[in-house]
Amino acid sequence: MPSIELSVTLSKDEAEFIKSSENIGINTRFGIEKALWRSGKDIHAEFKRQTIAKTKTGRLYILRTDSGTRRKHRASAPGETPASRPPSVGGGEYRKGFGFNVRGQHELVIGDTAAHALWPEAGTSRMRKRPGLANSVGASERDIIRNLSVGIEEAI
């Protein structure tokens, strides 16, 4: 792992700066971890927002709820984040299954634990891709960059 070295000559009054420069590597790693965690929260919020958005352009279905009433549901079109079916008709697992994990200062892992999560993300022979996770990361790109720059700046 590359190390960071900093040599500065200061008067006795600036001892605090010297102390903080000695810990610059540790502080920077902590700042990056914190920024990755913030980015995970931002991606999660964006994923949830896109999943429940009413601006889907796919096919319109009439669904029956558990009580037998009928309800309209607009599905997602290829390339859109999958639409979340309401819990009253057996939906919501895809949206609720989203999660993230920060592994040290190098890795942010995002994923979905729903049993069918891979099908919309990768597509099938009968259904084109509806990349919810990829769309959320793409929409959060600016936030990720901001979080990293702020996290490192705060740490230093």
Contacts in CASP RR format, 6 or more apart in sequence:
PFRMAT RR
TARGET T0000
AUTHOR 0000-0000-0000
METHOD contacts of the structure
MODEL  1
MPSIELSVTLSKDEAEFIKSSENIGINTRFGIEKALWRSGKDIHAEFKRQ
TIAKTKTGRLYILRTDSGTRRKHRASAPGETPASRPPSVGGGEYRKGFGF
NVRGQHELVIGDTAAHALWPEAGTSRMRKRPGLANSVGASERDIIRNLSV
GIEEAI
4 24 0 8 1.000
4 25 0 8 1.000
4 28 0 8 1.000
6 21 0 8 1.000
6 24 0 8 1.000
8 17 0 8 1.000
8 18 0 8 1.000
8 21 0 8 1.000
10 17 0 8 1.000
10 18 0 8 1.000
20 27 0 8 1.000
20 156 0 8 1.000
24 156 0 8 1.000
27 155 0 8 1.000
27 156 0 8 1.000
28 152 0 8 1.000
28 155 0 8 1.000
28 156 0 8 1.000
29 104 0 8 1.000
29 105 0 8 1.000
30 105 0 8 1.000
30 155 0 8 1.000
31 105 0 8 1.000
31 151 0 8 1.000
31 152 0 8 1.000
31 154 0 8 1.000
31 155 0 8 1.000
32 105 0 8 1.000
32 148 0 8 1.000
32 151 0 8 1.000
32 152 0 8 1.000
32 155 0 8 1.000
33 102 0 8 1.000
33 104 0 8 1.000
33 105 0 8 1.000
34 151 0 8 1.000
34 154 0 8 1.000
34 155 0 8 1.000
35 147 0 8 1.000
35 148 0 8 1.000
35 150 0 8 1.000
35 151 0 8 1.000
35 152 0 8 1.000
36 102 0 8 1.000
36 104 0 8 1.000
36 105 0 8 1.000
36 107 0 8 1.000
36 108 0 8 1.000
36 147 0 8 1.000
36 148 0 8 1.000
37 102 0 8 1.000
38 147 0 8 1.000
38 151 0 8 1.000
39 108 0 8 1.000
39 140 0 8 1.000
39 143 0 8 1.000
39 144 0 8 1.000
39 147 0 8 1.000
39 148 0 8 1.000
40 100 0 8 1.000
40 102 0 8 1.000
40 108 0 8 1.000
40 110 0 8 1.000
41 100 0 8 1.000
42 140 0 8 1.000
42 143 0 8 1.000
42 144 0 8 1.000
42 147 0 8 1.000
43 100 0 8 1.000
43 110 0 8 1.000
43 136 0 8 1.000
43 137 0 8 1.000
43 140 0 8 1.000
43 144 0 8 1.000
44 98 0 8 1.000
44 99 0 8 1.000
44 100 0 8 1.000
44 136 0 8 1.000
46 136 0 8 1.000
46 139 0 8 1.000
46 140 0 8 1.000
47 81 0 8 1.000
47 95 0 8 1.000
47 98 0 8 1.000
47 132 0 8 1.000
47 133 0 8 1.000
47 136 0 8 1.000
48 95 0 8 1.000
48 98 0 8 1.000
50 81 0 8 1.000
50 132 0 8 1.000
50 135 0 8 1.000
50 136 0 8 1.000
50 139 0 8 1.000
51 81 0 8 1.000
51 82 0 8 1.000
51 83 0 8 1.000
51 84 0 8 1.000
51 94 0 8 1.000
51 95 0 8 1.000
51 132 0 8 1.000
52 84 0 8 1.000
52 95 0 8 1.000
53 81 0 8 1.000
54 74 0 8 1.000
56 74 0 8 1.000
56 75 0 8 1.000
56 76 0 8 1.000
56 77 0 8 1.000
56 80 0 8 1.000
56 83 0 8 1.000
57 74 0 8 1.000
57 76 0 8 1.000
57 77 0 8 1.000
57 80 0 8 1.000
58 74 0 8 1.000
58 75 0 8 1.000
58 76 0 8 1.000
58 77 0 8 1.000
58 80 0 8 1.000
58 83 0 8 1.000
59 74 0 8 1.000
59 75 0 8 1.000
60 72 0 8 1.000
60 73 0 8 1.000
60 74 0 8 1.000
60 75 0 8 1.000
61 72 0 8 1.000
61 73 0 8 1.000
61 74 0 8 1.000
61 75 0 8 1.000
62 70 0 8 1.000
62 71 0 8 1.000
62 72 0 8 1.000
62 73 0 8 1.000
63 70 0 8 1.000
63 71 0 8 1.000
63 72 0 8 1.000
63 73 0 8 1.000
63 85 0 8 1.000
63 89 0 8 1.000
64 70 0 8 1.000
64 71 0 8 1.000
64 89 0 8 1.000
65 71 0 8 1.000
65 86 0 8 1.000
65 88 0 8 1.000
65 89 0 8 1.000
66 88 0 8 1.000
66 89 0 8 1.000
67 88 0 8 1.000
71 86 0 8 1.000
71 88 0 8 1.000
71 89 0 8 1.000
73 83 0 8 1.000
73 85 0 8 1.000
73 86 0 8 1.000
73 89 0 8 1.000
74 83 0 8 1.000
75 83 0 8 1.000
76 82 0 8 1.000
76 83 0 8 1.000
76 120 0 8 1.000
76 130 0 8 1.000
77 130 0 8 1.000
78 127 0 8 1.000
78 128 0 8 1.000
78 129 0 8 1.000
78 130 0 8 1.000
79 128 0 8 1.000
79 129 0 8 1.000
79 130 0 8 1.000
79 131 0 8 1.000
79 135 0 8 1.000
80 130 0 8 1.000
80 135 0 8 1.000
81 130 0 8 1.000
81 131 0 8 1.000
81 132 0 8 1.000
81 135 0 8 1.000
81 136 0 8 1.000
82 94 0 8 1.000
82 120 0 8 1.000
82 130 0 8 1.000
82 132 0 8 1.000
84 91 0 8 1.000
84 92 0 8 1.000
84 94 0 8 1.000
84 95 0 8 1.000
85 91 0 8 1.000
85 92 0 8 1.000
86 92 0 8 1.000
93 114 0 8 1.000
93 115 0 8 1.000
93 116 0 8 1.000
94 112 0 8 1.000
94 114 0 8 1.000
94 116 0 8 1.000
94 117 0 8 1.000
94 120 0 8 1.000
96 114 0 8 1.000
97 112 0 8 1.000
97 113 0 8 1.000
97 114 0 8 1.000
97 117 0 8 1.000
98 110 0 8 1.000
98 111 0 8 1.000
98 112 0 8 1.000
98 133 0 8 1.000
99 110 0 8 1.000
99 111 0 8 1.000
99 112 0 8 1.000
99 113 0 8 1.000
100 108 0 8 1.000
100 109 0 8 1.000
100 110 0 8 1.000
100 111 0 8 1.000
101 108 0 8 1.000
101 109 0 8 1.000
102 108 0 8 1.000
102 109 0 8 1.000
103 109 0 8 1.000
110 133 0 8 1.000
110 136 0 8 1.000
110 137 0 8 1.000
111 117 0 8 1.000
111 133 0 8 1.000
112 121 0 8 1.000
112 133 0 8 1.000
119 127 0 8 1.000
120 127 0 8 1.000
120 129 0 8 1.000
120 130 0 8 1.000
120 131 0 8 1.000
120 132 0 8 1.000
121 129 0 8 1.000
121 130 0 8 1.000
121 131 0 8 1.000
121 132 0 8 1.000
121 133 0 8 1.000
121 134 0 8 1.000
122 129 0 8 1.000
123 129 0 8 1.000
123 130 0 8 1.000
137 144 0 8 1.000
END
